[in-house]
Amino acid sequence: MFAVLALCVSLSHLANGHGVLTWPPNRQNGSMANAGACAWDDCVWYSDFVTIPGEATVNDEEFRTFNVKVSTGPGDWSRKNPWRAPGTAKVFGSGCGVYGGREDFVLGSSGRLQGFFPPGVNGLELPAKSPTVWPKGSTQEVAWAITANHGGGYSYRLCPKGENITEECFQKTVLRFVGDKQWLIYGNVTQMGDSIGYELPQLELPLKVIRNGTFPAGSEWARNPIPSCLMFDQAQCEGLPRDQYISCAQAASGYDVVVCPPNWVQFPEPFPGLSGHVPYWRSHLGPDVPQWINLMGGEQGNPPMSRGFPISIMDLVKVPEDLPEGEYLLSWRWDCEQSS
């Protein structure tokens, strides 16, 4: 048997596109209950403004998540973004993300960091959690949640805790997915004060895994199953200054739309109404819990509104039979397609 003593997150996307590992327990404090609410800044450990060094390898519409019908020419605006060649875009820090996405991030410049850590802190420096034990050869549950939906896909990797913890180390042991299904698990979406008990469904959907054109060669990556909105072609944003481009791209994706208008989605919804960019929902989290842009928190006695998706995306992964026993770190890497 071996223990995963500390779990960390590695992401590649724009500063306003966030996600969080929700299972197993991790250093960033993501949880199944909070899902994508980004409580205590658990979704702001990532790498910002990174692109792929070569040509796009993910061009098949089946695995695309933005602008899915265009893979060549000037209209292919996502061709240098991380998901177009999974695993090749650089990451900052050790493969565990950095607070704010870059060491030179100016705290407060975007209103998205609450200042729990200095900008640029390496996720590896966060306090370790109690170990999660995974037997060799076993199948294990892993899950993540979306705060801002920038499409793309993700993988899970291991690095021996005693080695130099780097992105290159994590790339040596990319875990394989088990089966052809994944599940959507609701977090605690109970409204404060509710006295009615109910249990939300666990939703099963097909798992789309890509192995061709990934790095390391043959490594398995899963496509993000939830589509963002398609309000208009993001190509119209090209050429704008950076800040204006981000605002334009957000509008193109349906920023603040609770659910995409019918058929205005980047690819078909896995279930009716399951789509969006940054939805919001009334959660169990009280006004004293800092969240990522907590809408209407505590105003006029109302419960706070959480932003992000109230669900986790759960997969099964295989622990290699031949992996030496010992202590390991787990990294979840999400390469986005809409942003870099």
C-alpha positions as CSV (number, residue, x, y, z in Angstrom):
1,M,0.0,0.0,0.0
2,F,1.0,3.6,-0.4
3,A,-0.3,6.8,1.0
4,V,-1.0,10.0,-0.8
5,L,0.0,12.4,2.0
6,A,-0.7,15.7,0.3
7,L,-2.9,16.6,-2.6
8,C,-2.3,19.6,-4.8
9,V,-3.8,21.2,-7.8
10,S,-2.2,22.3,-11.1
11,L,-4.2,24.4,-13.6
12,S,-3.6,26.3,-16.8
13,H,-6.2,28.9,-17.6
14,L,-7.1,32.6,-17.4
15,A,-7.3,34.3,-14.0
16,N,-11.0,34.5,-14.2
17,G,-11.4,30.8,-15.0
18,H,-11.2,28.7,-11.8
19,G,-11.8,25.1,-10.7
20,V,-10.9,23.1,-7.6
21,L,-10.1,19.5,-6.6
22,T,-12.9,18.4,-4.3
23,W,-11.9,14.8,-3.6
24,P,-9.7,13.5,-2.0
25,P,-9.2,16.1,0.7
26,N,-6.4,18.5,-0.4
27,R,-4.2,21.3,0.6
28,Q,-6.3,23.9,-1.1
29,N,-9.3,22.8,1.0
30,G,-11.7,22.1,-1.8
31,S,-14.6,19.9,-0.8
32,M,-17.5,18.0,-2.3
33,A,-19.9,20.1,-0.1
34,N,-18.7,23.4,-1.4
35,A,-18.2,22.2,-5.0
36,G,-17.4,25.2,-7.2
37,A,-18.2,28.0,-4.8
38,C,-14.5,28.8,-4.3
39,A,-14.7,29.3,-0.6
40,W,-11.6,30.6,1.0
41,D,-10.0,31.1,-2.4
42,D,-9.7,27.3,-3.0
43,C,-9.9,27.8,-6.7
44,V,-7.2,30.4,-7.4
45,W,-4.2,28.1,-7.6
46,Y,-3.2,27.9,-11.2
47,S,-0.9,29.1,-14.0
48,D,-2.0,32.2,-16.0
49,F,-1.2,33.4,-19.5
50,V,0.4,30.1,-20.8
51,T,0.2,28.7,-24.3
52,I,1.2,25.6,-26.1
53,P,4.7,25.7,-27.6
54,G,3.8,23.9,-30.8
55,E,0.9,23.1,-33.1
56,A,-2.6,22.1,-32.0
57,T,-3.1,18.3,-31.7
58,V,-6.7,18.2,-30.5
59,N,-8.8,19.1,-33.5
60,D,-11.5,16.5,-33.5
61,E,-14.9,18.0,-32.7
62,E,-15.6,15.1,-30.3
63,F,-12.9,16.4,-27.9
64,R,-13.2,20.1,-28.5
65,T,-15.1,22.3,-26.0
66,F,-15.0,25.8,-27.6
67,N,-15.4,26.9,-31.2
68,V,-15.6,23.1,-31.9
69,K,-16.3,23.3,-35.6
70,V,-13.3,25.4,-36.5
71,S,-9.8,23.8,-36.4
72,T,-7.9,25.8,-39.1
73,G,-7.5,29.3,-40.4
74,P,-7.9,32.7,-38.7
75,G,-11.2,31.7,-37.1
76,D,-9.5,29.0,-35.0
77,W,-8.8,31.4,-32.1
78,S,-8.2,28.7,-29.5
79,R,-5.4,27.0,-31.4
80,K,-2.6,28.1,-28.9
81,N,-4.6,27.5,-25.7
82,P,-3.6,24.6,-23.4
83,W,-6.3,22.1,-24.3
84,R,-5.4,22.1,-27.9
85,A,-2.2,20.1,-27.0
86,P,-2.8,18.7,-23.5
87,G,0.1,18.7,-21.2
88,T,2.5,20.8,-23.3
89,A,1.7,24.3,-21.9
90,K,4.1,25.3,-19.1
91,V,3.0,25.6,-15.5
92,F,4.3,27.9,-12.8
93,G,5.5,26.6,-9.4
94,S,5.9,22.8,-8.7
95,G,2.8,21.4,-10.5
96,C,0.6,22.4,-7.6
97,G,-0.4,25.9,-8.9
98,V,0.5,29.3,-7.6
99,Y,-1.8,31.7,-5.8
100,G,-3.2,34.1,-8.3
101,G,-1.6,32.4,-11.3
102,R,1.6,34.3,-11.5
103,E,4.3,35.5,-9.1
104,D,3.9,39.1,-10.5
105,F,0.1,39.2,-9.9
106,V,-0.9,42.4,-8.2
107,L,-3.3,41.6,-5.3
108,G,-6.6,43.4,-5.7
109,S,-6.0,44.3,-9.3
110,S,-8.9,42.1,-10.5
111,G,-10.9,41.8,-7.3
112,R,-10.6,38.0,-7.4
113,L,-8.1,37.3,-4.6
114,Q,-9.0,37.8,-0.9
115,G,-5.4,38.0,0.2
116,F,-5.1,34.8,2.3
117,F,-1.6,34.4,0.9
118,P,0.9,36.6,-1.0
119,P,0.5,36.4,-4.7
120,G,2.6,33.8,-6.4
121,V,2.9,31.4,-3.3
122,N,3.6,27.9,-4.5
123,G,0.7,25.5,-3.7
124,L,3.3,23.0,-2.5
125,E,4.0,25.3,0.5
126,L,0.4,24.9,1.9
127,P,0.1,22.7,5.0
128,A,-0.2,19.0,4.3
129,K,-3.4,17.1,5.1
130,S,-3.8,13.8,6.8
131,P,-2.8,11.0,4.4
132,T,-5.3,9.3,2.1
133,V,-4.3,5.7,1.6
134,W,-4.6,4.1,-1.8
135,P,-3.7,0.4,-2.2
136,K,-1.6,-0.5,-5.2
137,G,-3.7,-1.7,-8.1
138,S,-6.9,-0.3,-6.6
139,T,-9.6,1.8,-8.3
140,Q,-10.1,5.2,-6.6
141,E,-12.6,8.1,-6.8
142,V,-11.4,11.6,-7.7
143,A,-13.4,14.7,-8.2
144,W,-13.2,18.3,-9.2
145,A,-15.6,21.3,-9.6
146,I,-15.9,24.2,-11.9
147,T,-16.1,27.8,-10.7
148,A,-15.6,29.4,-14.2
149,N,-16.1,27.1,-17.1
150,H,-13.3,27.5,-19.7
151,G,-13.8,24.0,-21.2
152,G,-10.8,21.9,-22.0
153,G,-9.9,18.7,-20.1
154,Y,-7.9,17.3,-17.2
155,S,-5.7,14.5,-15.9
156,Y,-4.6,13.2,-12.5
157,R,-0.9,12.6,-11.8
158,L,1.4,11.3,-9.0
159,C,4.9,12.3,-7.9
160,P,6.9,10.6,-5.1
161,K,6.9,12.9,-2.1
162,G,10.6,12.4,-1.4
163,E,11.7,13.5,-4.9
164,N,12.1,17.0,-6.2
165,I,8.4,18.0,-6.7
166,T,8.1,19.4,-10.3
167,E,5.7,19.3,-13.2
168,E,8.2,17.0,-14.9
169,C,7.9,14.6,-11.9
170,F,4.1,14.5,-12.1
171,Q,4.3,13.9,-15.9
172,K,6.1,10.6,-15.2
173,T,3.0,9.0,-13.6
174,V,-0.2,10.1,-15.3
175,L,-3.1,8.0,-13.9
176,R,-5.4,6.1,-16.3
177,F,-9.2,6.4,-16.0
178,V,-11.3,3.3,-15.3
179,G,-14.4,2.5,-17.2
180,D,-16.4,4.7,-19.7
181,K,-18.6,6.6,-17.2
182,Q,-18.3,9.6,-14.9
183,W,-20.7,11.1,-12.4
184,L,-22.0,14.5,-11.4
185,I,-22.4,14.8,-7.6
186,Y,-24.3,17.8,-6.1
187,G,-22.7,19.7,-3.3
188,N,-24.6,21.1,-0.3
189,V,-27.0,23.4,-2.1
190,T,-29.5,23.6,0.8
191,Q,-30.8,27.1,1.4
192,M,-30.2,28.5,4.8
193,G,-33.3,28.0,7.0
194,D,-34.7,25.1,5.0
195,S,-36.4,22.5,7.1
196,I,-37.3,20.2,4.2
197,G,-34.9,17.3,3.6
198,Y,-34.3,15.9,0.2
199,E,-31.6,14.1,-1.7
200,L,-30.4,15.3,-5.1
201,P,-29.7,12.7,-7.8
202,Q,-26.3,11.5,-8.7
203,L,-26.0,11.8,-12.5
204,E,-24.2,9.3,-14.7
205,L,-22.8,10.3,-18.1
206,P,-20.3,9.0,-20.7
207,L,-16.6,9.6,-20.1
208,K,-14.7,11.0,-23.0
209,V,-11.0,10.2,-22.8
210,I,-8.3,11.3,-25.3
211,R,-5.0,9.6,-25.6
212,N,-3.7,10.8,-29.0
213,G,-1.9,14.1,-29.2
214,T,-1.4,14.3,-25.4
215,F,1.8,14.8,-23.4
216,P,3.4,12.7,-22.2
217,A,2.6,10.6,-25.3
218,G,-0.3,8.3,-24.7
219,S,-1.3,9.9,-21.4
220,E,-5.0,9.9,-20.7
221,W,-7.0,13.1,-20.4
222,A,-10.7,13.5,-19.9
223,R,-12.8,16.1,-21.6
224,N,-14.7,18.6,-19.5
225,P,-18.3,17.3,-19.9
226,I,-20.1,20.6,-19.2
227,P,-20.5,23.1,-22.1
228,S,-20.1,26.8,-21.7
229,C,-22.5,29.2,-23.5
230,L,-22.1,30.4,-27.1
231,M,-23.6,33.9,-27.1
232,F,-21.5,35.0,-30.0
233,D,-18.2,34.0,-31.7
234,Q,-15.3,34.9,-29.5
235,A,-13.3,35.6,-32.7
236,Q,-15.0,39.0,-32.5
237,C,-12.9,39.7,-29.4
238,E,-9.5,39.2,-31.2
239,G,-7.3,42.3,-31.3
240,L,-8.7,44.0,-28.2
241,P,-6.4,45.0,-25.4
242,R,-6.0,42.3,-22.8
243,D,-8.5,43.6,-20.2
244,Q,-11.1,44.3,-22.9
245,Y,-10.5,40.9,-24.5
246,I,-11.2,39.1,-21.2
247,S,-14.4,41.0,-20.7
248,C,-15.4,40.3,-24.3
249,A,-14.6,36.6,-24.0
250,Q,-16.6,36.4,-20.8
251,A,-19.6,37.9,-22.6
252,A,-19.2,35.5,-25.5
253,S,-19.4,32.6,-22.9
254,G,-22.5,33.8,-21.1
255,Y,-20.8,35.3,-18.0
256,D,-23.5,35.6,-15.3
257,V,-26.1,33.6,-17.3
258,V,-27.5,31.0,-14.9
259,V,-28.0,28.6,-17.7
260,C,-27.3,28.9,-21.4
261,P,-30.2,29.8,-23.6
262,P,-31.6,26.7,-25.5
263,N,-29.1,25.5,-28.1
264,W,-26.7,28.4,-27.4
265,V,-24.0,26.1,-26.1
266,Q,-20.5,25.2,-27.3
267,F,-21.4,21.5,-27.5
268,P,-24.5,19.4,-26.6
269,E,-25.5,19.5,-22.9
270,P,-25.1,16.1,-21.1
271,F,-28.5,16.8,-19.4
272,P,-31.1,19.5,-20.2
273,G,-30.1,22.8,-18.6
274,L,-26.6,21.6,-17.5
275,S,-24.4,24.3,-19.1
276,G,-23.0,27.7,-18.3
277,H,-19.9,29.8,-17.7
278,V,-20.2,31.2,-14.2
279,P,-23.6,30.3,-12.8
280,Y,-24.8,31.3,-9.3
281,W,-26.8,29.5,-6.7
282,R,-28.0,29.9,-3.2
283,S,-25.8,27.7,-1.0
284,H,-25.4,26.6,2.6
285,L,-22.4,28.8,3.0
286,G,-23.0,31.7,5.5
287,P,-22.0,35.3,5.0
288,D,-18.9,34.8,7.1
289,V,-17.4,32.4,4.6
290,P,-15.4,34.4,2.0
291,Q,-16.2,33.2,-1.5
292,W,-15.1,34.2,-5.0
293,I,-17.2,37.3,-5.7
294,N,-20.0,36.3,-3.3
295,L,-23.1,37.7,-4.8
296,M,-25.6,39.5,-2.5
297,G,-23.9,38.0,0.5
298,G,-26.0,38.8,3.6
299,E,-27.8,41.7,1.9
300,Q,-31.2,42.5,3.4
301,G,-31.0,39.3,5.4
302,N,-30.8,37.1,2.3
303,P,-28.6,34.0,2.3
304,P,-25.4,34.5,0.2
305,M,-25.3,33.5,-3.4
306,S,-22.4,31.3,-4.4
307,R,-20.9,31.5,-7.9
308,G,-19.6,28.5,-9.9
309,F,-21.2,25.1,-10.4
310,P,-22.8,23.3,-7.4
311,I,-21.6,19.9,-8.6
312,S,-18.4,17.9,-8.6
313,I,-17.3,15.8,-11.6
314,M,-16.3,12.4,-10.3
315,D,-14.1,9.9,-12.1
316,L,-12.5,6.6,-11.3
317,V,-8.7,6.2,-11.7
318,K,-6.4,3.2,-11.5
319,V,-3.5,3.1,-9.0
320,P,-0.6,1.3,-10.9
321,E,0.1,-2.2,-9.7
322,D,3.9,-1.7,-10.2
323,L,4.2,1.6,-8.3
324,P,6.7,1.4,-5.5
325,E,5.2,1.7,-2.0
326,G,5.7,5.1,-0.4
327,E,4.5,8.6,0.0
328,Y,3.1,10.5,-3.0
329,L,1.6,13.8,-4.0
330,L,-1.5,13.9,-6.2
331,S,-1.8,16.7,-8.8
332,W,-4.9,17.5,-10.8
333,R,-4.2,19.4,-14.0
334,W,-6.9,21.2,-16.0
335,D,-5.9,22.5,-19.4
336,C,-8.4,25.0,-20.6
337,E,-9.5,25.7,-24.2
338,Q,-11.2,29.1,-24.0
339,S,-8.3,30.8,-22.4
340,S,-4.5,30.7,-21.9
